[in-house]
């Protein structure tokens, strides 16, 4: 299991478009990927799950990855939250 803490830096938080990018990224991997925010957990492969944590700009999320390709998944999520979601 690998964990990664990220900050939501997109101006509008994880609304529909960035949430779909999270789901799209998560679905590239066979590992189980969970997002946690203040005790709430969501399956990162579920658009409803990602939207349900109601992450807004400045929130810290914990990304928990368990599976065979967890190192690659963590790297992809670092890139996603560090670069791709900034303009969403």
C-alpha positions as a Markdown table, in Angstrom:
| # | Residue | x | y | z |
|---|---|---|---|---|
| 1 | Unk | 0.0 | 0.0 | 0.0 |
| 2 | Unk | 1.2 | 3.5 | -0.9 |
| 3 | Unk | -0.2 | 6.8 | 0.3 |
| 4 | Unk | 0.0 | 10.3 | -1.1 |
| 5 | Unk | -1.2 | 13.6 | 0.3 |
| 6 | Unk | -2.3 | 16.1 | -2.3 |
| 7 | Unk | -3.8 | 19.6 | -2.2 |
| 8 | Unk | -6.8 | 20.4 | -4.4 |
| 9 | Unk | -5.5 | 23.5 | -6.2 |
| 10 | Unk | -8.1 | 23.8 | -8.9 |
| 11 | Unk | -10.1 | 27.0 | -8.4 |
| 12 | Unk | -13.5 | 25.3 | -8.3 |
| 13 | Unk | -12.4 | 22.2 | -6.4 |
| 14 | Unk | -13.2 | 18.7 | -7.8 |
| 15 | Unk | -16.4 | 19.6 | -9.7 |
| 16 | Unk | -17.5 | 17.4 | -12.7 |
| 17 | Unk | -14.7 | 18.0 | -15.1 |
| 18 | Unk | -11.7 | 17.5 | -12.8 |
| 19 | Unk | -13.5 | 14.7 | -11.0 |
| 20 | Unk | -13.8 | 12.9 | -14.4 |
| 21 | Unk | -10.1 | 13.3 | -14.8 |
| 22 | Unk | -9.5 | 11.7 | -11.4 |
| 23 | Unk | -11.8 | 8.8 | -12.4 |
| 24 | Unk | -10.2 | 8.5 | -15.8 |
| 25 | Unk | -6.7 | 8.4 | -14.3 |
| 26 | Unk | -7.7 | 5.9 | -11.6 |
| 27 | Unk | -9.3 | 3.5 | -14.2 |
| 28 | Unk | -6.0 | 3.2 | -16.0 |
| 29 | Unk | -4.7 | 1.0 | -13.1 |
| 30 | Unk | -5.8 | -2.3 | -11.6 |
| 31 | Unk | -5.0 | -1.2 | -8.1 |
| 32 | Unk | -7.7 | -0.1 | -5.7 |
| 33 | Unk | -7.5 | 3.7 | -5.3 |
| 34 | Unk | -9.3 | 5.5 | -2.5 |
| 35 | Unk | -9.5 | 9.2 | -1.8 |
| 36 | Unk | -9.9 | 10.4 | 1.8 |
| 37 | Unk | -10.9 | 13.8 | 3.0 |
| 38 | Unk | -11.5 | 14.5 | 6.7 |
| 39 | Unk | -12.7 | 10.9 | 7.5 |
| 40 | Unk | -14.8 | 10.6 | 4.3 |
| 41 | Unk | -13.6 | 8.0 | 1.8 |
| 42 | Unk | -14.4 | 7.5 | -1.9 |
| 43 | Unk | -13.5 | 5.0 | -4.6 |
| 44 | Unk | -11.5 | 7.1 | -7.0 |
| 45 | Unk | -12.9 | 4.9 | -9.9 |
| 46 | Unk | -16.4 | 6.2 | -9.2 |
| 47 | Unk | -17.5 | 9.6 | -10.4 |
| 48 | Unk | -20.2 | 9.7 | -7.8 |
| 49 | Unk | -17.7 | 8.7 | -5.1 |
| 50 | Unk | -15.3 | 11.4 | -6.1 |
| 51 | Unk | -18.0 | 14.1 | -6.2 |
| 52 | Unk | -19.4 | 12.9 | -2.9 |
| 53 | Unk | -16.3 | 14.0 | -0.9 |
| 54 | Unk | -17.0 | 17.6 | -2.0 |
| 55 | Unk | -13.4 | 18.6 | -2.2 |
| 56 | Unk | -12.9 | 22.4 | -2.7 |
| 57 | Unk | -9.8 | 24.5 | -3.4 |
| 58 | Unk | -7.3 | 24.1 | -0.6 |
| 59 | Unk | -8.6 | 20.8 | 0.7 |
| 60 | Unk | -6.0 | 18.1 | 1.5 |
| 61 | Unk | -6.8 | 14.7 | 0.2 |
| 62 | Unk | -5.1 | 11.4 | 1.0 |
| 63 | Unk | -4.7 | 9.1 | -2.0 |
| 64 | Unk | -4.4 | 5.4 | -0.9 |
| 65 | Unk | -3.4 | 2.9 | -3.5 |
| 66 | Unk | -3.3 | -0.9 | -3.1 |
| 67 | Unk | -2.3 | -3.3 | -5.8 |
| 68 | Unk | 0.2 | -4.5 | -8.3 |
| 69 | Unk | 0.7 | -1.2 | -10.1 |
| 70 | Unk | 0.5 | 1.1 | -7.1 |
| 71 | Unk | 3.8 | 2.9 | -7.8 |
| 72 | Unk | 2.7 | 3.8 | -11.3 |
| 73 | Unk | -0.7 | 5.0 | -10.0 |
| 74 | Unk | 0.9 | 7.2 | -7.3 |
| 75 | Unk | 3.1 | 8.7 | -9.9 |
| 76 | Unk | 0.1 | 9.4 | -12.1 |
| 77 | Unk | -1.8 | 11.0 | -9.3 |
| 78 | Unk | 1.2 | 13.2 | -8.4 |
| 79 | Unk | 1.2 | 14.5 | -11.9 |
| 80 | Unk | -2.6 | 14.9 | -12.0 |
| 81 | Unk | -2.8 | 17.0 | -8.9 |
| 82 | Unk | 0.5 | 18.8 | -9.5 |
| 83 | Unk | -0.1 | 19.8 | -13.1 |
| 84 | Unk | -3.2 | 18.8 | -14.9 |
| 85 | Unk | -5.9 | 19.9 | -12.4 |
| 86 | Unk | -4.5 | 23.4 | -11.9 |
| 87 | Unk | -6.3 | 24.8 | -14.9 |
| 88 | Unk | -9.7 | 23.1 | -14.3 |
